[in-house]
Amino acid sequence: QNVKPITHEEFEEHKKMCEKLAVEKAERRAKEIEERKIAENRTAEALKRLKTDISKRFEFIDRKAKEAAEIKKCEKKILRQKMSKYANLGKEVCVVNSSETKVEELRKRVEQLKHPVRETRDIRKDYDLANIKYRQLSVSNPVKKVAASSSNSIEYT
């Protein structure tokens, strides 16, 4: 066990070396911290740019959707106006004129419905002969074609 005593010069030399290592380590840490801050700033700026790009895209999409909905609403409004205009023109052009022959035919059919054989059947309530000009009545033909035989004669029921 040969142990040499440490001289004052060796001690000072070791002390300087340790201080030098500590300063280098502190400088490395400061440099790493600075690099991290720069990287974080770059990331934050890139993220901010990305967010603004995405938000601009969504704003554009929202604007287009609103415009499309507004156009559709306007088209529906125009269509409704056209339909009402057409209906009014149709009412003006197609005035229902009831001829005397039609009124007489309807009277005959109502009388046929009142036949004693058909008394059990209820007469339709909408047959109002006084207001015949203003109502549209659909009266089915009481005589129906059933079949045509081979001798060209038609049977009625």
N, CA, C and O of each residue as an XYZ file, in Angstrom:
628
protein
N       0.801     -1.162      0.000
C       0.000      0.000      0.000
C       0.856      1.242      0.000
O       1.185      1.854      1.016
N       1.168      1.539     -1.175
C       1.960      2.757     -1.335
C       1.028      3.919     -1.626
O       0.497      4.051     -2.729
N       0.854      4.699     -0.688
C      -0.011      5.860     -0.819
C       0.874      7.075     -0.762
O       1.614      7.284      0.200
N       0.791      7.863     -1.787
C       1.570      9.083     -1.840
C       0.700     10.216     -1.344
O      -0.499     10.246     -1.619
N       1.242     11.072     -0.677
C       0.460     12.231     -0.266
C       0.242     13.166     -1.466
O       1.087     13.258     -2.357
N      -0.875     13.838     -1.469
C      -1.242     14.741     -2.552
C      -0.599     16.084     -2.270
O      -0.640     16.614     -1.159
N      -0.022     16.591     -3.295
C       0.613     17.895     -3.135
C      -0.416     18.980     -3.389
O      -1.486     18.746     -3.951
N      -0.056     20.152     -2.963
C      -0.944     21.288     -3.112
C      -1.159     21.598     -4.590
O      -2.269     21.982     -4.961
N      -0.199     21.458     -5.414
C      -0.298     21.719     -6.847
C      -1.251     20.723     -7.522
O      -2.064     21.107     -8.363
N      -1.144     19.448     -7.149
C      -2.043     18.434     -7.700
C      -3.485     18.730     -7.300
O      -4.413     18.583     -8.096
N      -3.644     19.142     -6.073
C      -4.971     19.470     -5.585
C      -5.547     20.644     -6.381
O      -6.710     20.591     -6.781
N      -4.784     21.678     -6.615
C      -5.229     22.844     -7.368
C      -5.539     22.457     -8.825
O      -6.514     22.926     -9.413
N      -4.708     21.615     -9.374
C      -4.915     21.158    -10.732
C      -6.220     20.379    -10.856
O      -6.990     20.587    -11.793
N      -6.458     19.496     -9.921
C      -7.699     18.712     -9.899
C      -8.898     19.636     -9.717
O      -9.935     19.444    -10.352
N      -8.758     20.631     -8.858
C      -9.826     21.574     -8.600
C     -10.160     22.356     -9.875
O     -11.336     22.539    -10.189
N      -9.155     22.814    -10.608
C      -9.372     23.538    -11.846
C     -10.070     22.653    -12.886
O     -10.967     23.100    -13.601
N      -9.642     21.403    -12.953
C     -10.236     20.474    -13.899
C     -11.723     20.235    -13.568
O     -12.561     20.185    -14.468
N     -12.035     20.089    -12.290
C     -13.434     19.889    -11.880
C     -14.262     21.131    -12.191
O     -15.396     21.016    -12.655
N     -13.709     22.313    -11.940
C     -14.430     23.550    -12.243
C     -14.663     23.684    -13.746
O     -15.731     24.106    -14.190
N     -13.622     23.309    -14.531
C     -13.745     23.364    -15.971
C     -14.850     22.427    -16.451
O     -15.653     22.801    -17.305
N     -14.892     21.215    -15.907
C     -15.945     20.248    -16.270
C     -17.337     20.773    -15.875
O     -18.299     20.601    -16.623
N     -17.440     21.407    -14.708
C     -18.714     21.955    -14.252
C     -19.178     23.088    -15.179
O     -20.360     23.186    -15.507
N     -18.231     23.942    -15.596
C     -18.588     25.044    -16.510
C     -19.039     24.486    -17.847
O     -20.025     24.968    -18.405
N     -18.344     23.475    -18.383
C     -18.730     22.866    -19.651
C     -20.126     22.226    -19.557
O     -20.946     22.336    -20.469
N     -20.363     21.553    -18.419
C     -21.668     20.914    -18.208
C     -22.770     21.975    -18.156
O     -23.834     21.783    -18.745
N     -22.531     23.086    -17.462
C     -23.515     24.164    -17.365
C     -23.772     24.775    -18.744
O     -24.911     25.083    -19.095
N     -22.683     24.948    -19.531
C     -22.841     25.492    -20.873
C     -23.667     24.554    -21.754
O     -24.528     25.004    -22.510
N     -23.401     23.239    -21.651
C     -24.190     22.256    -22.417
C     -25.665     22.318    -22.036
O     -26.542     22.280    -22.899
N     -25.930     22.412    -20.734
C     -27.323     22.485    -20.271
C     -27.998     23.745    -20.800
O     -29.137     23.697    -21.263
N     -27.294     24.867    -20.729
C     -27.860     26.128    -21.223
C     -28.132     26.031    -22.724
O     -29.165     26.489    -23.211
N     -27.193     25.431    -23.442
C     -27.357     25.279    -24.881
C     -28.545     24.363    -25.199
O     -29.323     24.661    -26.105
N     -28.694     23.253    -24.464
C     -29.828     22.341    -24.662
C     -31.155     23.036    -24.363
O     -32.128     22.872    -25.099
N     -31.188     23.810    -23.285
C     -32.407     24.543    -22.926
C     -32.765     25.527    -24.031
O     -33.932     25.654    -24.403
N     -31.763     26.220    -24.550
C     -32.006     27.184    -25.625
C     -32.519     26.481    -26.883
O     -33.442     26.968    -27.536
N     -31.927     25.347    -27.219
C     -32.381     24.584    -28.385
C     -33.808     24.090    -28.207
O     -34.597     24.126    -29.151
N     -34.153     23.627    -26.999
C     -35.531     23.198    -26.718
C     -36.516     24.344    -26.903
O     -37.586     24.169    -27.487
N     -36.141     25.531    -26.393
C     -37.024     26.691    -26.530
C     -37.227     27.042    -27.999
O     -38.342     27.342    -28.424
N     -36.140     27.003    -28.775
C     -36.252     27.293    -30.206
C     -37.151     26.266    -30.898
O     -37.994     26.627    -31.720
N     -36.967     24.995    -30.565
C     -37.793     23.931    -31.155
C     -39.258     24.088    -30.754
O     -40.149     23.900    -31.582
N     -39.513     24.432    -29.489
C     -40.889     24.642    -29.038
C     -41.530     25.819    -29.764
O     -42.700     25.763    -30.142
N     -40.754     26.889    -29.956
C     -41.280     28.048    -30.691
C     -41.612     27.682    -32.138
O     -42.648     28.080    -32.670
N     -40.714     26.915    -32.763
C     -40.981     26.474    -34.128
C     -42.236     25.609    -34.180
O     -43.077     25.781    -35.062
N     -42.358     24.687    -33.240
C     -43.525     23.813    -33.191
C     -44.793     24.623    -32.960
O     -45.813     24.383    -33.606
N     -44.730     25.579    -32.044
C     -45.891     26.417    -31.754
C     -46.291     27.226    -32.984
O     -47.477     27.344    -33.292
N     -45.298     27.786    -33.692
C     -45.598     28.553    -34.899
C     -46.198     27.663    -35.987
O     -47.149     28.055    -36.662
N     -45.639     26.470    -36.151
C     -46.164     25.537    -37.152
C     -47.585     25.112    -36.796
O     -48.449     25.020    -37.667
N     -47.818     24.854    -35.513
C     -49.155     24.473    -35.062
C     -50.144     25.616    -35.272
O     -51.286     25.394    -35.672
N     -49.697     26.830    -35.000
C     -50.551     28.001    -35.193
C     -50.904     28.156    -36.674
O     -52.059     28.407    -37.018
N     -49.896     28.004    -37.554
C     -50.161     28.080    -38.989
C     -51.127     26.979    -39.429
O     -52.036     27.218    -40.224
N     -50.919     25.777    -38.903
C     -51.789     24.662    -39.248
C     -53.213     24.931    -38.793
O     -54.165     24.689    -39.534
N     -53.357     25.437    -37.564
C     -54.692     25.750    -37.055
C     -55.378     26.808    -37.907
O     -56.568     26.698    -38.201
N     -54.629     27.829    -38.303
C     -55.247     28.865    -39.129
C     -55.629     28.305    -40.490
O     -56.678     28.660    -41.027
N     -54.791     27.430    -41.064
C     -55.138     26.806    -42.345
C     -56.395     25.962    -42.207
O     -57.298     26.038    -43.041
N     -56.449     25.159    -41.156
C     -57.620     24.300    -40.941
C     -58.862     25.153    -40.691
O     -59.927     24.883    -41.247
N     -58.724     26.176    -39.859
C     -59.890     27.019    -39.578
C     -60.357     27.738    -40.838
O     -61.558     27.911    -41.045
N     -59.407     28.162    -41.689
C     -59.793     28.795    -42.948
C     -60.538     27.811    -43.840
O     -61.524     28.167    -44.485
N     -60.061     26.573    -43.872
C     -60.747     25.560    -44.683
C     -62.161     25.316    -44.173
O     -63.105     25.245    -44.959
N     -62.308     25.186    -42.841
C     -63.641     24.968    -42.280
C     -64.542     26.174    -42.498
O     -65.732     26.014    -42.770
N     -63.997     27.368    -42.385
C     -64.789     28.565    -42.665
C     -65.265     28.554    -44.112
O     -66.412     28.898    -44.394
N     -64.382     28.157    -45.031
C     -64.741     28.084    -46.439
C     -65.852     27.055    -46.656
O     -66.819     27.313    -47.374
N     -65.700     25.891    -46.028
C     -66.717     24.835    -46.157
C     -68.042     25.310    -45.571
O     -69.091     25.113    -46.185
N     -68.013     25.930    -44.398
C     -69.241     26.444    -43.777
C     -69.897     27.500    -44.660
O     -71.116     27.504    -44.831
N     -69.091     28.388    -45.217
C     -69.625     29.440    -46.078
C     -70.304     28.826    -47.302
O     -71.394     29.245    -47.693
N     -69.649     27.826    -47.904
C     -70.234     27.165    -49.079
C     -71.546     26.460    -48.717
O     -72.511     26.508    -49.479
N     -71.576     25.808    -47.554
C     -72.792     25.114    -47.127
C     -73.926     26.113    -46.900
O     -75.067     25.857    -47.285
N     -73.616     27.252    -46.275
C     -74.643     28.275    -46.049
C     -75.152     28.832    -47.378
O     -76.352     29.044    -47.552
N     -74.233     29.064    -48.310
C     -74.643     29.571    -49.619
C     -75.534     28.560    -50.335
O     -76.534     28.936    -50.947
N     -75.176     27.282    -50.261
C     -75.981     26.237    -50.907
C     -77.367     26.164    -50.283
O     -78.362     26.022    -50.994
N     -77.437     26.261    -48.952
C     -78.736     26.223    -48.278
C     -79.572     27.442    -48.666
O     -80.780     27.326    -48.872
N     -78.935     28.601    -48.764
C     -79.662     29.812    -49.140
C     -80.168     29.717    -50.577
O     -81.291     30.126    -50.872
N     -79.343     29.179    -51.465
C     -79.765     29.007    -52.860
C     -80.942     28.048    -52.946
O     -81.899     28.288    -53.682
N     -80.864     26.953    -52.184
C     -81.952     25.968    -52.187
C     -83.240     26.590    -51.665
O     -84.322     26.336    -52.194
N     -83.115     27.409    -50.623
C     -84.284     28.077    -50.052
C     -84.903     29.032    -51.074
O     -86.124     29.088    -51.218
N     -84.058     29.778    -51.778
C     -84.551     30.701    -52.805
C     -85.221     29.939    -53.950
O     -86.252     30.365    -54.471
N     -84.625     28.809    -54.332
C     -85.218     28.007    -55.405
C     -86.588     27.478    -54.997
O     -87.517     27.471    -55.805
N     -86.719     27.036    -53.751
C     -88.012     26.563    -53.261
C     -89.036     27.691    -53.275
O     -90.192     27.485    -53.647
N     -88.607     28.883    -52.866
C     -89.511     30.035    -52.849
C     -89.965     30.367    -54.266
O     -91.147     30.623    -54.499
N     -89.031     30.363    -55.205
C     -89.376     30.648    -56.605
C     -90.321     29.587    -57.141
O     -91.272     29.904    -57.855
N     -90.063     28.321    -56.800
C     -90.930     27.238    -57.250
C     -92.342     27.404    -56.701
O     -93.320     27.223    -57.425
N     -92.447     27.754    -55.402
C     -93.772     27.995    -54.818
C     -94.482     29.140    -55.529
O     -95.682     29.059    -55.792
N     -93.745     30.209    -55.841
C     -94.348     31.338    -56.542
C     -94.828     30.927    -57.934
O     -95.915     31.313    -58.365
N     -94.009     30.140    -58.629
C     -94.404     29.676    -59.954
C     -95.647     28.794    -59.875
O     -96.552     28.902    -60.702
N     -95.677     27.913    -58.863
C     -96.835     27.025    -58.709
C     -98.103     27.824    -58.432
O     -99.154     27.544    -59.009
N     -98.007     28.820    -57.548
C     -99.200     29.610    -57.235
C     -99.625     30.427    -58.449
O    -100.820     30.581    -58.699
N     -98.663     30.954    -59.206
C     -98.983     31.710    -60.418
C     -99.668     30.803    -61.432
O    -100.664     31.185    -62.047
N     -99.125     29.596    -61.602
C     -99.719     28.644    -62.530
C    -101.133     28.260    -62.084
O    -102.041     28.148    -62.908
N    -101.312     28.062    -60.785
C    -102.640     27.705    -60.270
C    -103.624     28.836    -60.533
O    -104.763     28.593    -60.932
N    -103.187     30.070    -60.310
C    -104.084     31.207    -60.572
C    -104.424     31.306    -62.050
O    -105.574     31.563    -62.408
N    -103.433     31.105    -62.910
C    -103.707     31.125    -64.346
C    -104.652     29.993    -64.737
O    -105.546     30.174    -65.564
N    -104.446     28.838    -64.138
C    -105.321     27.703    -64.422
C    -106.753     27.973    -64.001
O    -107.693     27.584    -64.694
N    -106.923     28.638    -62.865
C    -108.279     28.975    -62.415
C    -108.932     29.966    -63.363
O    -110.128     29.881    -63.642
N    -108.129     30.912    -63.859
C    -108.683     31.904    -64.775
C    -109.044     31.280    -66.114
O    -110.065     31.632    -66.704
N    -108.219     30.358    -66.601
C    -108.438     29.779    -67.918
C    -109.533     28.724    -67.876
O    -110.393     28.698    -68.757
N    -109.521     27.864    -66.885
C    -110.437     26.723    -66.820
C    -111.623     27.010    -65.909
O    -111.740     26.427    -64.831
N    -112.475     27.880    -66.330
C    -113.691     28.155    -65.560
C    -114.676     27.038    -65.876
O    -114.896     26.713    -67.043
N    -115.260     26.459    -64.860
C    -116.181     25.347    -65.043
C    -117.528     25.894    -65.500
O    -118.197     26.638    -64.783
N    -117.893     25.515    -66.681
C    -119.212     25.898    -67.205
C    -120.073     24.651    -67.242
O    -119.706     23.649    -67.857
N    -121.186     24.714    -66.601
C    -122.080     23.564    -66.599
C    -123.155     23.806    -67.652
O    -123.889     24.794    -67.612
N    -123.218     22.893    -68.572
C    -124.231     23.018    -69.624
C    -125.544     22.433    -69.127
O    -125.582     21.660    -68.170
N    -126.608     22.820    -69.795
C    -127.936     22.332    -69.404
C    -128.055     20.829    -69.592
O    -128.755     20.157    -68.834
N    -127.380     20.307    -70.591
C    -127.465     18.859    -70.813
C    -126.816     18.093    -69.661
O    -127.328     17.059    -69.230
N    -125.671     18.611    -69.159
C    -125.003     17.952    -68.033
C    -125.865     18.025    -66.784
O    -125.972     17.048    -66.043
N    -126.488     19.193    -66.543
C    -127.348     19.338    -65.368
C    -128.515     18.370    -65.454
O    -128.887     17.742    -64.462
N    -129.090     18.251    -66.644
C    -130.219     17.329    -66.823
C    -129.764     15.885    -66.639
O    -130.470     15.077    -66.036
N    -128.594     15.570    -67.156
C    -128.072     14.207    -66.986
C    -127.868     13.890    -65.506
O    -128.202     12.795    -65.054
N    -127.321     14.843    -64.750
C    -127.128     14.628    -63.316
C    -128.462     14.467    -62.589
O    -128.578     13.648    -61.676
N    -129.445     15.227    -62.981
C    -130.782     15.085    -62.361
C    -131.340     13.686    -62.610
O    -131.910     13.063    -61.714
N    -131.167     13.206    -63.836
C    -131.668     11.863    -64.160
C    -130.946     10.813    -63.315
O    -131.570      9.877    -62.816
N    -129.673     10.967    -63.162
C    -128.918      9.987    -62.363
C    -129.329     10.028    -60.895
O    -129.409      8.990    -60.238
N    -129.586     11.213    -60.388
C    -130.050     11.321    -59.004
C    -131.418     10.669    -58.871
O    -131.683      9.987    -57.880
N    -132.275     10.865    -59.839
C    -133.591     10.217    -59.820
C    -133.451      8.701    -59.884
O    -134.202      7.973    -59.236
N    -132.489      8.233    -60.667
C    -132.248      6.784    -60.734
C    -131.792      6.259    -59.378
O    -132.139      5.144    -58.989
N    -131.012      7.066    -58.661
C    -130.564      6.649    -57.340
C    -131.732      6.594    -56.356
O    -131.720      5.811    -55.406
N    -132.737      7.431    -56.595
C    -133.909      7.447    -55.704
C    -134.946      6.385    -56.084
O    -136.032      6.360    -55.504
N    -134.642      5.532    -57.021
C    -135.554      4.476    -57.472
C    -135.949      3.614    -56.287
O    -135.119      3.366    -55.413
N    -137.212      3.143    -56.229
C    -137.664      2.359    -55.071
C    -136.856      1.093    -54.831
O    -136.779      0.630    -53.693
N    -136.266      0.535    -55.840
C    -135.474     -0.664    -55.655
C    -134.207     -0.323    -54.854
O    -133.691     -1.164    -54.118
N    -133.728      0.869    -54.996
C    -132.497      1.284    -54.339
C    -132.754      2.112    -53.084
O    -131.852      2.825    -52.645
N    -133.902      2.051    -52.509
C    -134.201      2.862    -51.329
C    -133.316      2.518    -50.132
O    -133.064      3.369    -49.279
N    -132.852      1.294    -50.070
C    -132.000      0.912    -48.944
C    -130.638      1.603    -49.028
O    -129.952      1.774    -48.020
N    -130.268      1.987    -50.215
C    -128.986      2.629    -50.415
C    -129.093      4.114    -50.051
O    -130.072      4.775    -50.395
N    -128.107      4.614    -49.375
C    -128.110      6.018    -48.962
C    -127.696      6.899    -50.147
O    -126.700      6.617    -50.813
N    -128.452      7.949    -50.403
C    -128.135      8.874    -51.489
C    -127.006      9.771    -51.012
O    -126.979     10.213    -49.863
N    -126.088     10.025    -51.908
C    -124.931     10.847    -51.546
C    -125.373     12.238    -51.134
O    -126.276     12.820    -51.734
N    -124.732     12.758    -50.115
C    -125.124     14.050    -49.558
C    -124.609     15.229    -50.380
O    -125.123     16.338    -50.236
N    -123.614     15.024    -51.234
C    -123.041     16.151    -51.955
C    -123.768     16.462    -53.261
O    -123.294     17.292    -54.037
N    -124.909     15.817    -53.522
C    -125.702     16.150    -54.696
C    -126.599     17.326    -54.354
O    -127.724     17.157    -53.884
N    -126.087     18.498    -54.597
C    -126.863     19.714    -54.350
C    -127.114     20.354    -55.706
O    -126.232     21.008    -56.263
N    -128.314     20.166    -56.234
C    -128.617     20.631    -57.583
C    -128.728     22.144    -57.659
O    -128.592     22.709    -58.744
N    -128.969     22.811    -56.548
C    -129.088     24.265    -56.571
C    -127.729     24.922    -56.859
O    -127.661     25.945    -57.540
N    -126.671     24.334    -56.343
C    -125.336     24.900    -56.524
C    -124.509     24.095    -57.528
O    -123.291     23.992    -57.386
N    -125.150     23.540    -58.512
C    -124.481     22.633    -59.432
C    -123.387     23.333    -60.234
O    -122.424     22.689    -60.651
N    -123.519     24.646    -60.458
C    -122.542     25.364    -61.270
C    -121.207     25.508    -60.540
O    -120.172     25.640    -61.193
N    -121.201     25.488    -59.226
C    -119.999     25.787    -58.459
C    -119.332     24.561    -57.875
O    -118.247     24.666    -57.303
N    -119.953     23.401    -58.006
C    -119.384     22.180    -57.441
C    -119.028     21.220    -58.551
O    -119.696     21.151    -59.582
N    -117.981     20.496    -58.320
C    -117.618     19.455    -59.267
C    -118.064     18.127    -58.676
O    -117.588     17.705    -57.622
N    -118.975     17.487    -59.367
C    -119.497     16.213    -58.877
C    -118.956     15.102    -59.761
O    -118.912     15.226    -60.985
N    -118.554     14.038    -59.136
C    -118.136     12.879    -59.909
C    -119.151     11.781    -59.676
O    -119.191     11.164    -58.611
N    -119.964     11.550    -60.681
C    -120.999     10.525    -60.576
C    -120.563      9.359    -61.427
O    -120.292      9.513    -62.617
N    -120.497      8.215    -60.827
C    -120.089      7.035    -61.593
C    -121.253      6.549    -62.437
O    -122.414      6.708    -62.059
N    -120.947      5.974    -63.549
C    -121.964      5.472    -64.467
C    -122.613      4.233    -63.857
O    -121.914      3.266    -63.552
N    -123.948      4.239    -63.669
C    -124.576      3.060    -63.064
C    -124.575      1.860    -63.996
O    -124.783      0.729    -63.556
N    -124.346      2.097    -65.266
C    -124.326      0.993    -66.222
C    -122.871      0.660    -66.501
O    -122.107      1.517    -66.945
N    -122.490     -0.571    -66.244
C    -121.109     -0.997    -66.434
C    -121.054     -2.071    -67.512
O    -121.928     -2.930    -67.623
N    -119.991     -1.985    -68.298
C    -119.774     -3.031    -69.289
C    -119.133     -4.220    -68.592
O    -118.100     -4.081    -67.938
N    -119.738     -5.370    -68.732
C    -119.211     -6.548    -68.073
C    -118.327     -7.345    -69.019
O    -117.154     -7.577    -68.725
N    -118.861     -7.754    -70.120
C    -118.078     -8.588    -71.029
C    -118.655     -8.499    -72.412
O    -119.841     -8.214    -72.581
N    -117.850     -8.733    -73.378
C    -118.316     -8.800    -74.774
C    -118.293    -10.247    -75.203
O    -117.275    -10.929    -75.084
N    -119.403    -10.700    -75.692
C    -119.445    -12.109    -76.136
C    -118.901    -12.210    -77.548
O    -118.582    -11.202    -78.178
N    -118.800    -13.409    -78.027
C    -118.223    -13.631    -79.353
C    -119.149    -13.143    -80.471
O    -118.700    -12.949    -81.600
N    -120.433    -12.944    -80.169
C    -121.394    -12.493    -81.178
C    -121.497    -10.981    -81.215
O    -122.474    -10.431    -81.722
N    -120.467    -10.295    -80.666
C    -120.368     -8.832    -80.654
C    -121.532     -8.178    -79.920
O    -121.827     -7.010    -80.175
N    -122.184     -8.870    -79.042
C    -123.228     -8.250    -78.226
C    -122.628     -7.964    -76.852
O    -121.834     -8.754    -76.341
N    -122.996     -6.866    -76.274
C    -122.427     -6.448    -74.992
C    -123.453     -6.660    -73.904
O    -124.615     -6.279    -74.049
N    -123.027     -7.262    -72.824
C    -123.904     -7.496    -71.688
C    -123.727     -6.357    -70.684
O    -122.600     -5.929    -70.434
N    -124.812     -5.868    -70.112
C    -124.781     -4.809    -69.102
C    -125.331     -5.322    -67.798
O    -126.207     -6.186    -67.771
N    -124.814     -4.789    -66.728
C    -125.351     -5.167    -65.418
C    -126.001     -3.964    -64.799
O    -126.524     -4.048    -63.688
